[in-house]
């Protein structure tokens, strides 16, 4: 091989290496992905995040590692997500908080500008449950009793401005009734006081906490606050069936990333989740805790977030709710 041929060959090799290097570096994903869950470990929200992580990890061939970043009813984790580099290696569980928090407090992110929607994932089944001493067994009877006893029926929620509280305000506005709000710092004490009779009515974000007591006859369900009945409580009507179509307060969870997430990564994650979340074992796992799987395209999810933002804004402003 003469000097000229050797030079051409070496140049060709360098060009080939130069061409292949950047392309290989752009292959996504080439390392583990972090999924921020903006709520504590162990609850239904955490289950949603870990199920999505498993589905994505299996489909993408890279581990998806859950990192819990609780605080501020989900706003802290969303702040972390919004400030993350949009390289496709950090994503996060988004929730109804994305649509409610900006109306309640100052947040360091914009729900539309600072995130890339990937897909909706699941919605929970909220319900109204009562102590057996309450002289009402249906939503219509509860409304009638409340009208006869304005401000005297104490109802519990997990706290001010939580979705159950917003649902209660929504019902009061729609039915023209006044109830007495007793906010708690979580569902455990809330249920205990209901069982003891300290409150007569309870608004729950998911039926899973109250379900064992309902089945034992210690509590009675009044209505589910979703668009359809729950398979776990098929005899309990929805608020819409009782005439309150607008009282639909299902907390939802989806997946998103920081603004500017690469389109190819969004597409691949969306396709993986739309397919994987429909697997029977995944659906059954969520149905067991009263959650319904419903995935969507990124565009559909973005539109849903906007519609929820507008809807809950009206409820919050109408009720004059403010956080401390």
GITA-V18239 format. One line per field, one symbol per residue. ss: DSSP state (@ for helix, = for strand, . for the rest). phi: phi as a letter, one per 40 degrees, with the letter a starting at -180 (. if undefined). A space follows every 50 residues. Layout:
BEGIN
ss = ???
phi = ???
END
This chain:
BEGIN
ss = ..@@@@@@@@@@@@@@@@@@@@@@@.......=====......@@@@@@@ @@@@@@@@@@...=====...@@@@@@@@@@@.......======.@@@@ @@@@..........=========...=====.......@@@@@@@@@@.. ...====.....@@@@@@@@@@@@@....====...@@@@@@@@@@.... ====...@@@@@@@@...======.....=..=....=.@@@........ .=======....@@@@@@@@@@@@@@...@@@@@@@@....==....@@@ @@@@@@@@@@@@@@@@@@@.....
phi = .cccccccccccccccccccdccccccbcbadbcbcbcacchcdcccccc ccccccdcccgbcbccbcbchgfhccccccccccccbgbbbacbadddcb dccbacbcabcbcbbbcbacbabcbcabbbcdcccabbccccccccccbc gbccbcacicgcddcccccccccccgbbbbcbcbbicccdccccccgcbb bbbbcaccccddccccgcbbcbacbbcaccccbccccccccchbdccbbc cbbbbaacdgdddccccccccccdcccccdccdcccdcbgbbcacacdcc ccccdcccdccccccccccgcbcc
END
